[in-house]
Amino acid sequence: MRVAWELARRGHLVRSVRLGPFVPAVVTVLILLVVRRDGTPDALGDLRLVGLLLALGSGYVLDDGAAVTLQASPYGLARRLFLRIALAVVVVGLLWTLMLVYLGPSSVGGGVTVELGAGLVLGWAVAVWGRRFGVDQPGLVTSPALLASLLLAASLSAKAPMLVGPGPLWTDAHQRWSWLLGGAACVLVAGLRDPAARWRVTGRV
């Protein structure tokens, strides 16, 4: 933790993370805050738009040009990647909270937050496994993967609706989003494990 704190305190962590892809989301939030200052007719649409941009931007935080150099570092792969994910969570959390507070109490806020979480974790899982398979800039893979997942969710609307509005299908749809979030989290955790590590089995004689 001391090393992580020093990296964050001295600004090395922020400088090493690609924050540029977050710019469209930041600009969109600012535009919406101005345009919707008299109230929004479509809180669900605004939140989903911001959530998609945040998820697309977050996929690039795991791009690490120094990954090869740091392979021999005692500071493990999982810790290095987790630090980058934690920084993305801070940025996303601030922007998302700003939107939720601005829009005020809404019945869709909780559900769309689950959708955002699923998109974020899915993108990070794709990026982590892309890096394990030799992709130097896995962020370039996450964008088409997330957009393809979104199209797949839309195409399955007849059998397993996920992109729905408030109504009788809302709860069931977000149970599916929760399952997607949990599954993506398991894949992400598996990908964070250092490929050079070996499972150790201990026993008692």
C-alpha positions in Angstrom: 0.0 0.0 0.0 2.9 2.4 0.7 4.2 2.0 -2.9 0.7 2.6 -4.2 0.3 5.7 -2.1 3.6 7.1 -3.3 2.7 6.5 -7.0 -0.6 8.3 -6.5 0.9 11.1 -4.3 3.7 11.9 -6.7 1.4 11.9 -9.7 3.1 9.0 -11.5 -0.1 6.9 -11.6 -2.1 9.7 -13.2 0.5 10.5 -15.8 0.8 6.9 -16.8 -2.9 6.4 -17.4 -4.6 7.4 -20.6 -7.3 9.8 -19.5 -7.8 11.3 -23.0 -10.6 8.9 -23.9 -12.6 10.3 -21.0 -12.8 13.7 -22.7 -16.0 12.9 -24.7 -17.7 11.8 -21.5 -16.6 14.9 -19.7 -17.7 17.2 -22.5 -21.1 15.4 -22.8 -21.7 15.8 -19.1 -21.0 19.5 -19.3 -23.2 19.9 -22.3 -26.1 18.1 -20.6 -25.7 20.1 -17.5 -26.2 23.3 -19.5 -28.8 22.0 -22.0 -30.9 20.3 -19.3 -30.7 23.0 -16.7 -34.5 23.5 -16.9 -35.2 19.8 -16.5 -34.7 16.8 -18.6 -37.4 15.0 -20.5 -35.4 11.8 -20.8 -33.3 11.1 -17.7 -32.9 7.4 -18.8 -31.5 8.4 -22.3 -29.1 11.0 -20.8 -27.8 8.5 -18.2 -27.3 5.7 -20.8 -25.5 8.1 -23.1 -23.1 9.2 -20.4 -22.7 5.6 -19.1 -21.8 4.4 -22.6 -19.1 7.1 -23.1 -17.7 6.4 -19.6 -17.5 2.7 -20.3 -15.8 3.2 -23.7 -13.3 5.6 -22.1 -12.5 3.3 -19.2 -11.3 0.5 -21.4 -8.1 2.5 -22.2 -6.9 2.8 -18.6 -5.2 -0.6 -18.7 -3.0 0.4 -21.6 0.4 0.4 -20.1 3.4 1.2 -22.2 5.7 0.2 -19.4 4.2 -3.2 -18.9 7.1 -5.1 -20.5 9.7 -3.1 -18.4 7.8 -3.8 -15.2 7.3 -7.6 -15.7 10.2 -8.3 -13.4 9.0 -5.8 -10.8 8.2 -7.1 -7.3 5.0 -5.0 -7.5 2.7 -7.7 -9.0 0.7 -7.5 -12.1 -2.6 -7.6 -10.3 -1.7 -4.7 -8.1 -0.5 -2.6 -11.0 -3.7 -3.2 -13.0 -5.9 -2.7 -9.9 -4.4 0.7 -9.3 -5.3 1.7 -12.8 -8.9 0.4 -12.4 -9.2 2.2 -9.0 -8.2 5.5 -10.7 -10.8 4.9 -13.4 -13.4 4.2 -10.7 -12.7 7.6 -9.1 -13.1 9.5 -12.4 -16.2 7.6 -13.4 -17.7 7.8 -9.9 -17.3 11.6 -9.8 -18.9 12.2 -13.3 -21.7 9.7 -12.6 -22.5 11.1 -9.2 -22.6 14.6 -10.7 -25.2 13.4 -13.3 -27.3 11.6 -10.7 -27.3 14.5 -8.3 -28.1 17.0 -11.1 -31.0 14.9 -12.4 -32.4 14.5 -8.9 -34.3 11.5 -7.4 -35.1 9.1 -10.3 -36.5 5.7 -10.4 -34.1 4.7 -13.1 -30.8 5.8 -11.4 -30.1 2.5 -9.6 -30.9 0.3 -12.6 -28.7 2.3 -15.0 -25.9 2.3 -12.5 -26.0 -1.5 -12.7 -25.8 -1.2 -16.5 -22.8 1.1 -16.2 -21.1 -1.3 -13.8 -21.6 -4.2 -16.1 -20.2 -2.2 -19.0 -17.1 -1.1 -17.1 -16.2 -4.5 -15.7 -16.9 -6.2 -19.1 -14.5 -3.7 -20.8 -11.8 -4.2 -18.2 -12.2 -8.0 -18.5 -11.7 -7.7 -22.3 -8.7 -5.4 -21.8 -7.0 -7.7 -19.3 -7.4 -10.8 -21.4 -6.4 -8.9 -24.5 -3.1 -8.0 -22.8 -2.6 -11.7 -21.7 -2.9 -12.7 -25.4 -0.3 -10.1 -26.5 -2.3 -7.0 -27.4 -0.1 -4.1 -26.5 -3.0 -1.5 -26.5 -6.0 -3.5 -25.3 -8.1 -0.4 -25.1 -8.5 -0.5 -28.9 -10.2 -3.9 -28.4 -12.6 -2.9 -25.7 -14.5 -0.3 -27.8 -15.7 -2.7 -30.5 -16.3 -5.4 -27.9 -18.6 -3.1 -25.9 -20.4 -1.9 -28.9 -20.9 -5.4 -30.2 -22.2 -6.4 -26.7 -24.7 -3.5 -26.9 -25.9 -4.6 -30.3 -26.2 -8.2 -29.1 -28.3 -7.0 -26.1 -30.6 -5.0 -28.4 -31.0 -8.0 -30.8 -32.0 -10.2 -27.9 -34.8 -7.8 -26.8 -37.5 -10.2 -27.9 -36.3 -13.2 -25.9 -34.3 -11.6 -23.0 -34.9 -7.8 -23.0 -32.2 -5.8 -21.3 -32.4 -2.3 -22.8 -35.8 -1.5 -21.4 -37.5 1.5 -19.8 -39.4 1.6 -16.5 -42.2 -0.9 -16.4 -43.0 -4.6 -15.9 -39.8 -5.7 -17.6 -37.4 -3.4 -15.7 -36.6 -5.7 -12.7 -36.1 -8.8 -14.8 -33.9 -6.9 -17.3 -31.6 -5.6 -14.5 -31.4 -9.1 -12.9 -29.8 -10.1 -16.2 -27.5 -7.0 -16.0 -26.5 -8.1 -12.5 -25.7 -11.6 -13.8 -23.6 -10.1 -16.6 -21.8 -7.9 -14.0 -21.0 -10.9 -11.8 -19.8 -13.0 -14.7 -17.6 -10.2 -16.1 -16.1 -9.6 -12.6 -15.1 -13.3 -12.3 -13.5 -13.2 -15.7 -11.7 -9.9 -14.7 -10.4 -11.4 -11.5 -9.1 -14.5 -13.3 -7.3 -12.2 -15.8 -5.7 -10.2 -13.1 -3.7 -13.1 -11.9 -0.1 -13.0 -13.0 0.5 -15.6 -15.8 3.9 -16.5 -14.2 2.3 -17.4 -10.9 1.6 -21.0 -10.0 -1.0 -22.4 -7.7 0.6 -23.7 -4.5 -1.0 -26.7 -2.8 -0.1 -27.0 0.9 -0.9 -30.0 3.1 -0.2 -31.3 6.5 1.6 -34.5 7.2 
